[in-house]
Amino acid sequence: MVNIKDVAARANVSVGTVSRVLAKNETVGKELRELVEATIRELNFRPNGVARGLRRSRTDMIGLVIPDITNPFFAELAKHVEAIASSAGFSVLLSITNDDPKIELAQIDSLLKSYPTGLIVVPTQFGASKGWSSDVATVAVDRRFTGLPLISVNHYRGAGLAAAHLVALGHERIAYIAGSADAPVSRERRAGFLNTLASAGVRCEAVEGHFDYASGETLGRFLLDRPPHERPTAIATASDQQAIGLLRAASDLDLKVPDDVSIIGFDDIPLANLVTPRLTTISQPVEQIAARAFAAITGADNVPLQDDYLEATLVVRGSTAALLQV
């Protein structure tokens, strides 16, 4: 593998000169700089980013910590962070915690040893507190991490939009499939949905599960496998994954969506626009969240390192409809 000494020898200059060219030091004359740069291209030399980072205390890398790469929302977030970082000349080190706080702290400690410019952390779903000491710029995304600024949609207001939509469609027998009560995001969405219904004088049957497809299908079957006058005419879920599982449950019970039951999700993952019927949902601006997080940890566009709440929006597709009056 070619190293900096090989470049210096081929260009007949000192290692220090090559190092100054790599660091874009203006003390190197134009002709000498062009000679060294041409030699670097000729030898296809790739500088060691971590080694350079040790000398200047930072590298052109950022760390991204997510709990679950199979979750479509986090996968899309990672895609946008990588694209934004790459366009700005940064590489991304990705760590996956499997929603385990111990793994999370170990991964963060490992990333900090690479001297990143900053870290973007999606904490484990049950919340956490900052358990390390570092001056590396760090933000939490989507979920609160005590001790870190948070970039997220307002989950409470977003869920309230879902409730208001169903009320406006005339539904009165409404159910809600929540995530785990131990998860702060789940509690915020549940509270936003139920409180909005209560303000409209509408009661709701709420059941608790997880944010995955299986919970949506299992709890959906529980809610829908009832006589017509007892089952809900509309069901909201805490995630699109639950809503898609719920669509399966409705299909297995020979119920038509939205004729027999309206369904609304939360997140607006790519699959929400591919299922049949297309899913009405609360959309999170994932690309904007990624951009704000990147700007906050790198200082781009003078974005401050502080809490930043974005607005979720209602996206109406084919899975919700006005209640048919019989």
N, C-alpha and C positions, 0 to 999 in steps of 0.2 A: 504494500500500500504506500502510495506517495505521501511524503510528509513535508513539513515546511523546510527542512534542511535540503531535501532534494530540489525544491524550487530555488532556494538560495544558490545552490551549487550550479544549477543549469543557467541561471541568470547572472552568475558571477557577482553576487552581492551578498551582504551579510544577512543572517537570519533576522536581525533587528529591522533591517530595511523591509523585508517581506512582511514582517509583523506590522510595521507602521502602514504599509499599503493596505493590508487587510483591515486595519482599524480606521482607514480613510484619514490618516494623519496628513494635514496639509503641509507639513514640513518637507515632504518628499516631492522632489521636482517632477514636472510633467513627463519628461522623457524617461526618467528612471521608473516612475509609476507605470507608464505604459509598457515598459519592458517587463516589469514584474507581472503585470496583469496578463500579458501575452503568454508568459511562461506558465502561469497558473492555468490558463486555458489549454495550452499545449499538453501539459502533464495531467490535465483533468483533476486538479487538486481540489479536495473538499476539506475546508477548514473544520476543525473540531469545535462545534458550537459550545459544548460544555466547557472545554478548556478555555476558550476565549471568555466565556461567562465568568469563570473563576477569577480572571484577571480584572474584569470590569464589574463584577458582583451581580451581573444579570446576563441572561441569554435571550435570543430572539425566539423564545418559546413561552407558551402559556400552558397551564395545566387545566384539564377539564375533568371533574369528578362527577360521575352520575351513578345512580343506584342500580339501574337495570337497562341494559342495551336492547332487550327484547321489547321494552315498553315503547310503542310508536312515538309517543310525545318526546321522550328523552333521546331516541334515535334521531328524530328530526332536529331537535335542539343541537345535538352533536354535529349533524350535517351542516347547519347554518354557522355554528361557531367555527368549524374548520374552514368553510368557504370564506368567511369574513377575515379570519386570521391569515389565511394564505394570501389573500389579495393585499394584505398589509405587510407581507414579508415575514410572517410569524409561522412557526410550526406548532402543532398541538399534541401534547401528551395526554392520552385518554386513560383514565382509571375507572374501573367499575367496582362498586362496593357490595353488590348483592344485598343492599339495604341492611348491611351489618355495621353498626357503629365502630366496632373494633377494627374491621377491615378499612373503614373510612379513614380513621386516624392514621393507620399504618400507610395507606396510600398517599395521604396528604404529606406525611413525613418524608416518604420516598420522593415525591414530586419536588418538595422544597430543596432536596439535596441536588437537584438539577439546576438550581438557580433560575427559576422561571421569572419572567417579567411580572406575571400575576396568575391568580388561580380563580376559576369559576367552579363553584361547588353546588351541586344539587344534593342537599343533605338526605340522610335516611328519613323515611316517611314519619318516624315517630319523634322527630325533632332532636336537636343536639345543641351543645354549647361548644364554643371554640376551645379546643384542648391543646393548643400549641402556641408557641411564641415566635412571631416572625414579622418583619416589616414588609413582606411581600404583599402587594395589593391583592385583596381577596374579596369576592362578592358571593353571596348565596343567591341561587335562582329558584323560583317556584315555591320553596319551603323555607321557613324561618330557621336560621342558625344563629343562636344567641351569640352576640359579639361581632356579627358581621352585618354589613348593609345588605338589604334584600332587594332584588329586582324580580318583580312578579306582577301578574294580573291581580286585581282585587277579586279573590275567590267568592267572597260574600256577595258582592254586587252581581257578579257573573251568574251565580246560582239564582239570584233574585230575578234576573232577566228570564230565566227558564220558567220560573213559577208564574211570572206575570204573563208570559206568552200563553201558557195553558189556561189561565184564568180568562184571558181575553177570548180564547176559543170556546168558552162556555163550559169547561170541564169542572165538575164538583167532586167526583170520586177520583181522587188523585193519590198515587202512591209514589214513594221515593226510595230508591236503592242507594244507600250511602256506602262510603268506604269505612274502614275501621275507625271506631270512635277514638282510638289511641293516636290517630294521625291528625295533626293540626289542620292540614289542608282539608281533610274530610269533614272535620268539625265546622270549619268556616263555610264550606259549601252547603252542608246540611242546615246550618243556622240561617244562611241567606235564603234558602229555598223555603223552609218552614215558616220563617218570620214573614216573608212576603205573602205567603198563603194566608197566614193568620190575620194579616192586615186587611186582606180581602174577605175575611170571614169564611175561608175554606179550610176544612180539616184535611189531614193527610195521614195515611198509613206509611210509616217509615220503617224500613228493615235495613239491617247492617250486614255488610259483607266485605269484600276486598275490591280493589280497582280492576280486577281482571275479567276475562270473558266468562270463566266458569261461574263466578259469583252472579253475573248478570243472567246466565241461563238458569242456574239453580233457583235463585230468588225470584226470577221472572216466572218460572213454572209455579212456584208457591203462590204468587200473587194472582196469576191468571187462570189456574186450574180450579175455577169456581163457577157457580151458576152466573148467568149474564147480569142479573140484578145485584150481585155481590162483588163482582170483580171491578177493579178500577177501569175507568175509561181513558185514563192517561197515566203514564209512568215516566218519571224523570230519573236519571241516573247520575252518579258522581263522576263518571268517566264514559268516554265513547266505547271503550272495551266492554264495559258492563252493558251498554246499550246494544251492542252488536250481539252479545250473548243473549240478551233479552229478545232480540229479533228472532233468534233461533228458537227460543222457547215458544214464542207466539206461533211460529210456523209449525212446530211440532204439535201444537194444540189446535191446528187448523183455524187460527185466528188471523184475520187480515189487518195489516197495519197500513194506513191509519183508520180504516173503517170500524174495526172492533176495538182498537186501542191505539192511542197516540203515544209515541216514544220520542224522548229528547235526551241527548247526551251532553257531554262536556269535554272540550279539548279541541275538537275539529281535527282529528288525526286524518291522514290521507285516505285511509280505508272508509271513513265516514261518507265519502262521496262516491264510493264504489259499490256499497251494499245495496240491496233492493228491499224496500224503497231507500232512496238516499236519505241519510240521517240528518234530521234537524238537530242542531247542537249549539253549544256556546263556544265560540272560537277564541283561542288564545293566539295573539300575534307572535308566534314563535321566532320568526326571523327578526322582528323588532326587539324581542327580549334578548336574543343572542347578540345583536348589535349594541344594545345598551350595556350589556355585561362586558363585552370586549372593550368598548370605549372607556368604561369606568376603570378597568384594571390597567389599561395602557395609557390613560390620559388623553386619548384621541378626542378631538372636537371639544376639549375642555369639559367633558362630562364629569361631574363630581362623584366621588366615592361615597354615596349615601343611598338611603332607601329610595326606590323609584317604582311607583305603581302604575301599570298600564291598564287600559280598559279592555275587558272582554266584550265581544259583540255576539248578538244573536244571528245565527245563520239558519234561515227557514228553508227546509227542503221537503221531501215527500213523506216523512214519517209522522208528521203532526197535521191534524185537520180539525175544523170546528166540530163540536159535538153534534151528532145527528139527533134531533128531537123526534122521539117516536110518540 
